[in-house]
Amino acid sequence: MDILKVLTDSLRAAVGVPAAAYALAAVGLNVHFGYTGLLNFGHVAFMMMGAYGTAVTVDQGGPLWLGLLVGVGLAVALGLLLGIPTLRLRADYLAIVTIAAAEILRYVARSNTLEPLTRGVFGIQQFADPFYTLNPIPPGRYGFGTFNFSHRQLWVILVGWTAVALLLLLLTALLRSPWGRVLKAIREDEDAARSLGKNVFAYKIQSLVLGGVIGAFAGMLLAIDTQAVNPDTFISILTFFAYTVLILGGPGRILAPVVGAVLFWFLLQFADGFLREALAAGWLGSALEGNDIAAIRFALVGLGLILLMVLRPQGILGSREELLTDER
């Protein structure tokens, strides 16, 4: 077994584009769930708005910068559309509406009616060339040993993690402001915040829109990396992967999405690589086939998450005191 290769591949996954994208998605969820207490079970819808807004705009002849703005605008519109009728009600209404909206939007994107724009089930490909023409990194591979990336991969990675860093700095400033303190008050006791004269509904709308826009950036990054958007990519499990990332790191902590994303992708790739190497070495006999590994790695990561919930339910960086306060 080549354990060095397994570790190298795991480290590459831990700092790669998917890890950066899921960190962005978890940052948005942290605004919703970690700081405001909103149960958004359709976060993938915001990711889809960002990806399709960018791809459709460029595919129709618009510049990339306009596509990014369109993606942000669609995320804002979706946040208002979902939040206005639900955020005055109990938290579970938002959860039901968001998960349903995500599936509705996916089927709308697949429909024949919108095929001239979305390309239906085939999606849109090769729309991000303007992004790669901005790449200042000379052609080649960068790194050491087998831990290396192409200049194209490194460009997307740098942009992705830079976006994560900038958004975390922005959120740090916002959450230390009176606005951020009101969000935390709403999470702890919505009625108490309302009794102090705060417009809870307005703050919830702002939180939903801000977190949704950050989720849209995650969708844009995934779409630009793969140079493709397809409706069947944006399924509900992406939302729950983002929740897994957030829970691993610890909801309500600024660095939780980064820690969770790095750990999640490291463990996922490590489980995949280790099982494949063990299968090739004959350690598993005939108990498993190569096709089984993709499912088993998720089961192992899920088992690890269960153990984390038992031993440290607040997550790696979370505060047990805040968790107990929430339970009361």
N, C-alpha and C positions, 0 to 999 in steps of 0.2 A: 504493500500500500504506500502510495506517495502522499504522505501526510503534509509535506511542504506545499505541494500543489493545491491540496484542499484548503490549506490556510491562506495561500496567496489568492486563490479564487474568491475566498470568503471576504478577504480584505478589499479586493477590487469591488465586490458587490456592495460592501459597507460604505464606500465613498462614491459609488457610481451615480449615474443619472437617476435611476429609479429611487435610490435612497434619498436623493435631494428632492425629488418630486413628492415622495410620501412625507418627507419632513415638512414641505410647504403645505400639503393637504392637512397634516396634523396641526400645523400652526393655526390654520383656519378653524379647525375643530376645537382647538384649545380656546380660541376666542369665544366660540359658541358654548361648548360644554364645560371647559375648565374654568372659565372666568365668569360666564353669565348663567350657566346651568341650563342652556337650551339643548334639547334632545333632537339633533338634526341627524336623521337616519338616511338622508338622501344627499349627502355631501358630493357624491359622484355627479349629481346633476350640475353643480357649479363647475366641477372639473370639465364636464362635457361642454358647458357654455363657453368656457375659455378656449378649449381646443377647437370646437367647431366655429366659433366666432373668428378665430385667427385663420383657420384653414379655408373657410368659405370666402372670406374677404380676399385673401391672396389668390385663391382659385378663380375668382371672378375678375381678377385684374387689378385689385387694389394693392397698395404697398403693405409691407409687413407691419410697420408701425401702426397703420390704421387698423389692421387685423387685431393687434394687441388691444387697442382701444375699444374695438367692437366687442371683443371677448369680455373686457371689464364691464362695458355697458350692459351686455346681456346678463352678466352675473348680478349686477345691481338691480336690473329689472326683475330677475327671478327672485331675488331676496325680498323685494317689495311685494311681488305677486304672492309669494308664499307666506310672508310674515303678516301682512295687513289683516287677512281674515282669520289667522290662527293665534297670534301672539297675545290676544286678549283672553284666550281660553286656557285650559290646563295644558301642561307641558306635553302630555301624550298626543294631543291633537297635532302639534307641530311634527312629531315623530311620524305619525301616520301620513300626514300630507306630504312630507318631504320624500319619504320612501316611495310613495305612489307617484309623485311628480317625476322622480328620476326614471321610473319605468315608462311613464307616459312619454317623456321626452325621447327616450331611446327608441320607442316604437314610431314616434313621429319622424325621427331622423331616418328610420328605415323605410318610411312610406313612399309609395310611388308619386304622391303629390309633390313632395319636396325633393324628388330625385334630381331635378336640374340644379339644385343648390347643394345638396348633401351627397349626391352620387349614390344614394340608397344604401343597400347592403354592402356595396363594394367600397364605399368610403372615398376619401380624397387622399391622393399620394403625391409625394414630391412637391410640396408647396413651400418648404422652408429653405430653399436654396439661397434667398436673400440673406438669411441669418448666417449661413455658412460662408458667404462671401465676405462677411465682416470679420472672419476669424484672423486674428493677428499672429497666431502661432504657426511657425514654419512647418511644412509637411514632415512627417516622421513619427516615430514612437518615442514616448517619454516615460521614464520610470527607471527601475532597476530590476534586473533579472526578469522573472515572469510577471512581476508586478509593474505593468506598463499599460499605457493607453495611447491610442492614435491621436493625432493632432485634432481631429474632428471630435472625438470623444472627450478629450481634455477641454476643449472649448465649451462644450455643453455643460460639462461638470463644473467648470469655473463659473459660468453664468448662473447655473442652478444654485450652487452653494453661496455665491455672492448675494443672490436674491434672498436666500434664507437668512443670511447674516443681516442684511439691510432691514428686512421685515422684523426680525427679532429686536433690532435696535429701535425701530419705530414703535413696536408694541411695548418695549420697556418704558419708553417715554410716555406713551399713552396710559399705561396701566399705573404709572406713578402719579398721574394727574388726577384731579377730582373726577373726571369722566371714568377713569379706570376703577377708582374706589367705589363709584356708584354701581358699576357692573358687579363687583365682588359683593356689594351689599345686596343686590338683587339675587345673586346666587345663594347667599346665606339665608335671607328672609325677605321675600318680595313684598310682603305686606308691611314690614317695618320700613322699607325704603319708600313705599308709597305714602306711608303715614308722615314721613318727613318732607313731603311735598315734591318728591321726584316723579317725573313722568316715566313710569316703568315701561310702558308700551313703546315710547320713543326710543329709550335706551336699548330695548330688545331689538327693535328694527335696525338701529345703527349697528349693533353687534352682529346680527344676522347678515347684513349687507357686507360689513367689513370682512368677516370670516369667509363669506362666499366669494368675495373678490380674491382673497388669498388662495382659496381653493381653485379658482379659475386659473391663477398663475401656475398651479401644479399641473392642471390639464394641459396648458400651453406647453410647459416644459416636456411632458411626456410625448405630446404630439410632434414637437420640433425634433426631439431625439429620434423618434422612429420614422419621421417624415410621412406620417400616415395618421388619419383619423377614421375610425370605423365604429358604427353605433354599438356593435356587439362587444367592443372593448370596454365600454362604460357600463359595467354591470354592478349590481348592488354590493358584491363582495369587495369592491375597491373601497367603499365607505368603511366597511368593517376592518379591512386591513389598516386604514388610517386610524380607526379607533384603537386597534391593537398597538400601533406605534405609540399613540398618545398614552394609553394605559401603561405600557412598558416604562415610558419615561416618567410618568406621574402627572396627571391633569392639574392645571393651575400653576405650572412651573414654566418659566420662559424657555429653558433649555430642554424641556422634556421631549419635544418633537425631534430634536436633533439626536439626543441619546437613544430614543426609541427607534428612530429610523435606522441608525447605524447598527444597533443591536439586532433589530428584526431582520435586516437583510444579511447580516453576518451569519446569524443562526440558520436562516433559511438556506443560504448557499452552503454553509458547512454541513448541514444535514444532508443536502442533496449530494454534495461531493463525497462525503464519507460513505454514504450508502452505495453510491456507484463504485467507489474504489473497493469497498468490502464485497460487493457482488462480483466484481471482476476478479478479485483474489480468491473467490470461492468460499468466503467465510459464511455466507448465507445459504449455501447449498442451493436447493431448488425451491426454497420457501418463497422467494421473491423473483419477480421479473423486472426488467428495466422500466416497463410502463407503470409499475406500481410505485416507483420511488417518488414521483411528483406528488402523489396523494399522501404518501407516508411522511414526507418531510413537513407538510402542513399539520399533520396529526401530531408530530413530535413538537413542533413549535407551539401548537395549541396546548399540549400537555405542559410545556414549560410555562405558558401563560396561566394555566390553572394553578400550578405550584406557586407562581408569583402572587396570585390573588389570595392564596391560603397563607403564605408566609409574609408577604409585604403588600397588602391590598392597595396601599397608596401609591405604588409604583416605585421606581428606583430613586427618583428625586422628590417624590411627593411628601407631604407633611401628614403624619398620622393625626395630629391635633386638628387640622382642617377637616380631615375625613370624618372624625368623630363629631365635629361641629355640624357637618352636613347631615349626618345621620340623625342628630337631635332635631 
